[in-house]
Amino acid sequence: MSNQHRELKENDVPGAKLVYSLVEQHSDCQLQRWLACRSLPKTGNRSELIDRVNNCIKCGADKDIAVNIDGGKWYDKKLEDLKKLYTTPTKQLPYKPLNGWETFPSCDIPKHFN
């Protein structure tokens, strides 16, 4: 698995994606969560939060989700999902019985049977 498959996306982490088209439409709690998902400071008044989010978007860092958010549980979940996706389940062949074999009953087949 390459690194591009192991990075977190906005849809992988709850609160990492802005719901509304305008940053100003979000609550302080939503903005703080969005900033926390990018390991940015989430303290300050509303105007500071909005400025911080807008600056992050302008510089292109809005897609960089921190893998350690919430103790890394979303990163671990994504790795588990990718492992399930890229590994095929192994099919185990059935065991043949070791005892209890008997001679197969046979009988004469008629001459023109086939």
Secondary structure in CASP SS format (residue, H / E / C, confidence):
PFRMAT SS
TARGET T0000
AUTHOR 0000-0000-0000
METHOD secondary structure of the structure
MODEL  1
M C 1.00
S C 1.00
N H 1.00
Q H 1.00
H H 1.00
R H 1.00
E C 1.00
L C 1.00
K C 1.00
E H 1.00
N H 1.00
D H 1.00
V C 1.00
P C 1.00
G C 1.00
A C 1.00
K C 1.00
L C 1.00
V C 1.00
Y C 1.00
S C 1.00
L C 1.00
V H 1.00
E H 1.00
Q H 1.00
H C 1.00
S C 1.00
D H 1.00
C H 1.00
Q H 1.00
L H 1.00
Q H 1.00
R H 1.00
W H 1.00
L H 1.00
A H 1.00
C C 1.00
R C 1.00
S C 1.00
L C 1.00
P C 1.00
K C 1.00
T C 1.00
G C 1.00
N C 1.00
R H 1.00
S H 1.00
E H 1.00
L H 1.00
I H 1.00
D H 1.00
R H 1.00
V H 1.00
N H 1.00
N H 1.00
C H 1.00
I H 1.00
K H 1.00
C C 1.00
G C 1.00
A H 1.00
D H 1.00
K H 1.00
D C 1.00
I C 1.00
A C 1.00
V C 1.00
N C 1.00
I H 1.00
D H 1.00
G H 1.00
G H 1.00
K H 1.00
W H 1.00
Y H 1.00
D H 1.00
K H 1.00
K H 1.00
L H 1.00
E H 1.00
D H 1.00
L H 1.00
K H 1.00
K H 1.00
L H 1.00
Y H 1.00
T C 1.00
T C 1.00
P C 1.00
T C 1.00
K C 1.00
Q C 1.00
L C 1.00
P C 1.00
Y C 1.00
K C 1.00
P C 1.00
L C 1.00
N C 1.00
G C 1.00
W C 1.00
E C 1.00
T C 1.00
F C 1.00
P C 1.00
S C 1.00
C C 1.00
D C 1.00
I C 1.00
P C 1.00
K C 1.00
H C 1.00
F C 1.00
N C 1.00
END
